[in-house]
């Protein structure tokens, strides 16, 4: 059984800062609608209108070129936004809400994209994450490993069942079960274990624990994950898509 739900991914790019989207990432996200967010973070003393007057033409030209690259890769639904902001993470969150995006990509170089590590914290949004991945993986040969860390051996059996549920749910979307693996490790430092496992994969997928991209990227364990890996990171938002306020 496959899901007919349409998922949407926000791809923020600092086009004036020389940031690019790896072709491997573009190809991987060709099966889902994409919102390209060209942004430029500016100092507080510079007004957004002033920055727009100075840089908009060049930024928009870069954005349109990037849009063409996505469309050439087969992405049939690409929308664009251009923002000059004093707080990029606040902007990511606002645009994700406005455009009803289900996930946000934190870009890193990706010369090869063959395997995906999905770090599960628990059963929260498990089915949602698995079905999102099913849509994302459509038409690709990417392999997937569901990964979970427990603090002691007593939790192993229960959490192994969690991983099998995730694998079965993903397979239910039409992804070949032979492309899906599971891995459970016992480690007192989940962050370290996830980063070590990410070294053997090309894309790290994580889920929000609350409805805030800012909280995910800059708070607690998630900050280390987003900044500690050399891989692109896909943050799958909660199924709520609600404003914190």
C-alpha positions in Angstrom: 0.0 0.0 0.0 1.4 3.4 -0.9 0.5 6.8 0.5 -1.1 9.4 -1.8 -0.2 12.3 0.6 1.9 15.0 -1.0 4.9 16.0 1.0 6.9 19.2 0.6 10.5 20.0 1.4 12.0 23.4 2.2 15.6 23.8 0.8 17.2 27.0 2.2 20.2 28.3 0.2 22.4 31.2 0.9 22.8 32.0 -2.8 24.8 35.2 -2.2 27.2 33.4 0.2 28.3 30.9 -2.5 26.2 28.0 -1.0 25.1 25.4 -3.6 22.9 22.4 -3.5 24.8 19.2 -4.4 23.5 17.5 -7.5 23.1 14.3 -5.6 20.7 16.1 -3.2 18.8 17.6 -6.1 18.4 14.2 -7.7 17.3 12.6 -4.4 14.5 15.2 -3.9 13.2 15.2 -7.5 10.2 13.0 -6.5 8.7 15.6 -4.0 7.6 19.2 -4.3 10.3 21.6 -3.3 10.3 25.1 -2.0 13.6 26.8 -2.7 14.3 29.5 -0.2 17.1 31.9 -1.3 18.1 33.8 1.8 20.7 36.3 2.9 21.3 36.9 6.6 22.1 40.6 7.2 23.4 42.6 10.2 20.8 44.1 12.4 21.9 47.6 11.5 21.0 47.1 7.8 17.3 47.2 6.9 15.8 44.4 4.8 14.5 47.0 2.2 18.1 48.4 1.9 19.5 44.9 1.3 16.8 44.1 -1.2 17.5 47.2 -3.2 21.2 46.3 -3.3 21.2 42.6 -3.8 17.7 41.4 -5.1 18.6 41.3 -8.8 21.7 39.2 -8.3 20.0 36.9 -5.7 17.0 36.4 -7.9 19.1 35.5 -10.9 21.0 32.9 -8.8 17.7 31.5 -7.5 16.2 31.1 -11.0 19.3 29.3 -12.2 18.9 26.9 -9.2 15.3 26.4 -10.0 16.2 25.4 -13.5 18.6 22.8 -12.2 15.9 21.2 -10.0 13.5 21.2 -12.9 16.1 19.7 -15.2 16.5 16.9 -12.7 12.8 16.0 -13.0 11.3 17.9 -10.1 7.9 19.0 -11.5 6.8 21.2 -8.6 9.4 23.8 -7.6 8.4 27.1 -6.0 10.8 29.8 -4.9 11.1 32.4 -2.1 13.7 35.2 -1.7 14.2 36.6 1.8 16.6 39.1 3.4 16.6 38.4 7.1 18.2 39.2 10.4 17.4 35.7 11.8 17.8 32.8 9.3 16.4 30.1 11.5 13.3 32.1 12.4 12.8 32.7 8.6 13.2 28.9 7.9 10.6 28.2 10.5 8.2 30.9 9.2 8.5 29.8 5.6 8.1 26.1 6.5 4.8 27.0 8.2 3.6 29.3 5.5 4.4 26.9 2.6 3.2 23.8 4.6 6.6 22.1 4.3 7.0 18.8 6.0 10.8 18.8 6.1 13.8 21.2 6.0 17.2 20.3 4.5 20.3 21.5 6.3 22.8 21.5 3.4 26.3 20.0 3.5 28.4 18.6 0.6 27.2 15.3 -0.7 29.5 14.0 -3.4 27.8 10.6 -3.2 24.3 9.8 -2.1 23.6 6.1 -1.8 22.6 5.4 1.8 20.3 7.1 4.3 20.6 6.9 8.1 17.3 7.6 9.9 17.9 8.3 13.6 14.8 7.5 15.6 14.3 8.9 19.0 11.3 6.8 19.8 7.8 6.0 18.6 6.8 9.7 18.2 5.7 10.4 14.6 7.2 7.0 13.5 4.6 6.2 10.9 4.6 9.8 9.6 8.4 9.7 9.1 8.3 6.2 7.5 5.6 7.3 5.0 7.4 10.5 4.2 10.5 8.5 3.4 8.5 6.2 1.2 7.5 9.2 -1.0 11.0 10.6 -1.0 12.6 7.3 -2.0 10.3 6.7 -4.9 12.2 6.3 -8.1 15.6 6.1 -6.3 17.9 3.2 -5.4 18.8 4.6 -2.0 19.2 2.2 0.9 17.8 3.1 4.3 19.0 2.2 7.8 16.7 2.9 10.8 18.9 3.6 13.8 18.2 3.8 17.5 20.4 4.1 20.6 19.5 2.6 24.0 21.3 3.3 27.2 21.3 -0.3 28.5 20.7 -3.8 27.4 17.4 -4.1 29.2 15.8 -1.9 26.5 17.1 -3.8 23.5 14.2 -6.1 22.8 11.5 -3.4 23.1 13.4 -1.0 20.9 14.3 -3.6 18.4 10.5 -4.0 17.9 10.3 -0.3 17.3 12.9 -0.5 14.5 11.1 -3.5 12.9 7.8 -1.5 12.9 9.5 1.4 11.2 11.0 -0.9 8.5 7.6 -2.6 7.9 5.9 0.7 7.6 8.4 1.9 5.0 8.1 -1.4 3.1 4.4 -0.9 3.1 4.8 2.2 1.0 6.4 0.1 -1.8 10.1 0.3 -0.9 11.8 -3.0 -1.4 12.4 -4.6 2.0 15.9 -5.6 0.9 16.8 -1.9 0.8 15.8 -1.4 4.4 18.1 -2.2 7.3 17.9 -1.7 11.1 20.6 -1.0 13.6 20.3 -0.8 17.4 23.3 0.1 19.6 23.8 0.4 23.3 25.7 3.6 24.1 25.5 6.2 26.9 26.0 9.0 24.4 23.3 8.9 21.7 24.7 11.9 19.9 28.1 10.3 19.6 26.6 7.0 18.4 24.5 8.7 15.8 27.4 10.8 14.4 29.6 7.7 14.3 26.9 5.8 12.4 26.3 8.8 10.1 30.0 8.5 9.0 29.0 5.4 7.1 26.0 7.0 5.3 25.4 9.9 3.0 22.3 11.6 4.4 21.1 11.9 8.0 17.4 12.0 8.6 16.1 13.1 12.0 12.6 14.1 13.3 11.7 17.1 15.4 10.7 16.5 18.9 8.6 19.6 19.0 7.2 22.0 16.3 10.3 24.2 16.0 13.1 24.1 13.4 15.0 26.6 15.5 14.8 24.4 18.6 15.8 21.4 16.6 18.9 22.9 15.0 20.2 24.9 17.9 19.1 23.1 21.1 20.5 20.2 23.0 21.5 17.0 21.1 20.1 18.2 17.8 22.6 21.1 17.6 25.4 18.6 17.7 23.8 16.4 15.1 23.1 19.2 12.6 26.6 20.7 13.1 28.6 17.6 13.8 28.0 15.6 10.6 29.5 16.3 7.2 26.4 14.9 5.6 23.3 16.8 4.5 20.6 16.6 7.2 16.9 16.3 6.5 14.8 17.5 9.4 11.3 16.0 9.2 8.9 18.2 10.9 6.2 16.9 13.2 2.8 16.1 11.7 1.3 19.1 13.5 2.8 21.9 11.4 1.5 24.3 14.0 2.9 27.7 15.2 4.4 27.6 18.7 2.2 30.5 19.7 
